Every structure is written in structure tokens, then in C-alpha cells.
Amino acid sequence: MSYLEDVIINESIADVLTAFIPGVSYQTIDRLYVHFKFEVIANGELIKVYEQLFNDGVFVTNEKGLPMKGPNWSVPDFVTLNKYRTDTLDTPSNPV
């Protein structure tokens, strides 16, 4: 199981969106949910949470119409706790 799959399956939608946006597009996150946790897409929950994060000031729209961190944005706990360590992944630059 990849660390992205672990994050999508185990963390709240709000925390996933908060951790990945604006560095990762909504479309990419949508595809991750389609692949790993489709029911979130099927019931419309992903877009509802995304819109609510704008309403709550977690995200705002910049002058180009793209999401950026808003005044109420904060780092999700799973990130600050380094719950999903990526430095242990088997990659060419970091063989395990």
C-alpha cells in the first residue's frame, strides 16, 4: 500500500485537502479518491467538503482563480506528526 493510499483511506477529507492543496490540484485529489475510496466521490462528499473549506476560510481564491491557503488554514495533525513517513519509500535515490 502506498503512503498516498494510506492517507486517502485513513484521514479525513478535510485533512487530505488541507494537506495537499494548493500544491496538488483538486482534479488530482479527485482521481486519488476515485482510485482508493470511490464512495467519497459517488456520494458527493469530496466536493462538499472542498466548498466548505472555502466557506470556513481554510482556502481562498487568488487573483488567478486558484485555491491558496486562507486565514484559517493550519497544518493537519497527520502531517505535523509525520504519520506517513515518505523517507522509507523504496526509490532509486533511497533504496530500502
C-alpha positions in Angstrom: 0.0 0.0 0.0 1.4 3.4 -0.9 1.6 6.3 1.5 -0.9 8.2 -0.6 -3.4 5.3 -0.4 -2.9 5.2 3.4 -3.6 8.9 3.6 -6.7 8.8 1.4 -8.1 5.8 3.2 -7.3 6.8 6.8 -7.5 10.6 7.1 -10.5 12.9 7.0 -11.3 14.5 3.6 -10.8 18.0 5.1 -7.3 17.0 6.4 -6.3 15.5 3.0 -7.5 18.6 1.1 -5.8 20.9 3.6 -2.5 19.0 3.4 -2.3 18.8 -0.4 -3.9 22.0 -1.7 -2.6 24.3 -3.2 0.4 22.1 -4.1 -1.8 19.4 -5.7 -4.8 20.2 -7.9 -8.3 19.3 -6.9 -8.5 17.1 -10.0 -5.5 15.1 -8.9 -7.0 14.6 -5.4 -10.3 13.6 -7.0 -8.5 10.9 -9.0 -6.9 9.6 -5.9 -10.3 9.2 -4.3 -11.7 7.6 -7.4 -8.9 5.0 -7.2 -8.7 4.4 -3.4 -12.0 5.5 -1.8 -14.7 5.9 -4.5 -17.6 6.2 -2.2 -16.4 9.8 -1.3 -16.8 10.7 -5.0 -20.1 8.8 -5.5 -21.9 10.5 -2.6 -20.6 14.0 -3.5 -18.8 14.3 -0.2 -15.4 15.4 -1.7 -16.8 18.5 -3.4 -19.0 19.4 -0.4 -16.0 19.4 1.9 -13.9 21.3 -0.6 -16.5 24.0 -0.9 -17.0 24.1 2.9 -13.2 24.7 3.4 -13.6 27.8 1.3 -16.6 28.9 3.3 -14.6 28.4 6.5 -11.7 30.4 5.3 -9.3 27.5 5.1 -8.8 28.2 1.5 -9.3 31.4 -0.5 -9.1 32.1 -4.3 -6.1 34.0 -5.6 -6.2 36.6 -8.4 -5.8 33.7 -11.0 -8.8 31.9 -9.5 -6.7 29.1 -8.0 -7.0 28.0 -4.4 -4.5 29.1 -1.8 -4.1 28.9 1.9 -6.6 31.1 3.7 -6.6 32.8 7.1 -7.9 29.7 8.9 -5.5 27.2 7.3 -3.5 25.1 9.6 -1.3 22.0 9.1 -3.2 18.8 9.7 -2.1 16.7 12.6 -1.1 13.7 10.4 1.5 16.0 8.7 2.9 17.5 11.9 3.2 14.1 13.5 4.9 12.7 10.4 2.4 9.8 10.5 3.2 8.7 6.9 6.9 8.8 6.5 7.9 9.0 2.9 11.7 8.8 3.6 11.3 5.0 4.0 9.9 4.5 0.4 12.0 2.4 -1.9 13.0 4.8 -4.6 16.1 5.0 -6.8 17.6 7.8 -4.7 16.6 5.9 -1.4 16.8 2.1 -1.9 15.4 0.2 1.0 
